[in-house]
Amino acid sequence: MRRAGADAPPGLWTVLVILLDDSGGVSVSNRLFTVGPVEVFEDTMQAMNKPMMIHRGQKYASLQHGIVEKMHKVLDTDLHIFLAPASATAFLEACVRCGVHEHMMSLTNGSFGDRWASIGTACGKQVKRVEGQWGKAIRPADAAGKLEPATEAVTIVSNESSTGVLNPTMELARLFKAEADPLVFVDGVTSVGAVDFKLREMEIDALVFGSQKAFALPPGLAIICCSDRLLKVAEKVKGRGYYLDLLEYKKSADKDMPLTTPPISLMYGLDYQLDKMLKEGMANRYARHHEMAEAARAWAFKRFKLYAEKGYESETITVVDSGKLDFARLDKELKSRGFEVSPGYGKIKESTFRIGHMGDLTMKDMNDLFKALDDSLEAMK
Ligand SMILES: Cc1ncc(COP(=O)(O)O)c(C=O)c1O
């Protein structure tokens, strides 16, 4: 089931999505081509609309058990899977708190790479930064020889959401394994569910993501796939705290239980989305994302420039190098047509905007967006 009115002609769409807002006025709900939270379709919203239950009973345990089982299939992995009522950053921090005594290394070529390095510093770890250029991928050659004898773990952002660069995560993970085999933690926040990580070959120690990106759910659930090796290290690391202690999550997960009160509605939604993914088939899902990304790149290339270097473009976020374009104006025009994209981020905020193409969106949605973008740009002349 699609979002009501999504296939209607633009004029009709605007009429159909008019909602009463809190103050009793009207607000228009836009179709989201954002970098997250992304569009959540009506069928998914309905799947979450179930009566509440307590989370210490068999009914809840079956729900969590089923989710973990399906997640293993969807991601083709045997890694441990833990869920937390939090945004993805919680588990990015958990990697640092549980997997690093003192020394870590962070690869960064954008805002989110910087963020993970800063989390390390904020947790009191010594962080060596390997800085890449914004808009360019960090290649194995850039990272080779950078590990120090003391480096216990490395952080890699797979899809850098500020620049729209997809870093060659598999190659980087292989490099580190061959060099000194530190723990390798990967931020998959805007790529898991849209890009095939080939986790069995990648042999990493943590992959972190959240519900509000390519899983096309509302925000509120953080998810981590983590290795035995990371849990083993955690046993000896001090200051893991409680809420972010992966060993506590393991103890609860072994009983199909959450550590704390889970967002049950979101769990219903996740269960539903995993079924949807399995029905679509992950190869088809990855191919759909690739097709949407190619189309977004072609549109961006026709109208402006791409920020990401060729060959390393994101499959979920196209960062349009729009120069002096008045994004506030474009945003207004787009919203008046019932569509929304994301502004630029970090130090390139003023000269870029970002198109999100992930989750349950299809080529039909993309073509609707391109028409709305073209019409909006036309109206701005
Ligand atoms: C690549 C990347 N990492 C981390 C985050 C932070 O995720 P959250 O806001 O769910 O904590 C984001 C959010 O957009 C992201 O795009």
The ligand as an SDF file (V2000), in Angstrom:
LIG
                    3D

 16 16  0  0  0  0  0  0  0  0999 V2000
   26.2710    8.6660    8.4010 C   0  0  0  0  0  0  0  0  0  0  0  0
   25.5210    9.0180    9.6430 C   0  0  0  0  0  0  0  0  0  0  0  0
   26.0220    8.6210   10.8270 N   0  0  0  0  0  0  0  0  0  0  0  0
   25.4060    8.8980   11.9820 C   0  0  0  0  0  0  0  0  0  0  0  0
   24.2360    9.6060   12.0070 C   0  0  0  0  0  0  0  0  0  0  0  0
   23.5720    9.8880   13.3060 C   0  0  0  0  0  0  0  0  0  0  0  0
   22.4360    9.0740   13.4040 O   0  0  0  0  0  0  0  0  0  0  0  0
   21.3100    9.3310   14.5030 P   0  0  0  0  0  0  0  0  0  0  0  0
   20.8040   10.7100   14.2870 O   0  0  0  0  0  0  0  0  0  0  0  0
   20.2920    8.2620   14.2150 O   0  0  0  0  0  0  0  0  0  0  0  0
   21.9350    9.1660   15.8260 O   0  0  0  0  0  0  0  0  0  0  0  0
   23.6750   10.0460   10.8050 C   0  0  0  0  0  0  0  0  0  0  0  0
   22.4310   10.8230   10.8190 C   0  0  0  0  0  0  0  0  0  0  0  0
   21.9940   11.3530    9.8150 O   0  0  0  0  0  0  0  0  0  0  0  0
   24.3270    9.7250    9.5960 C   0  0  0  0  0  0  0  0  0  0  0  0
   23.8290   10.1140    8.4240 O   0  0  0  0  0  0  0  0  0  0  0  0
  1  2  1  0
  2  3  1  0
  2 15  2  0
  3  4  2  0
  4  5  1  0
  5  6  1  0
  5 12  2  0
  6  7  1  0
  7  8  1  0
  8  9  2  0
  8 10  1  0
  8 11  1  0
 12 13  1  0
 12 15  1  0
 13 14  2  0
 15 16  1  0
M  END
$$$$
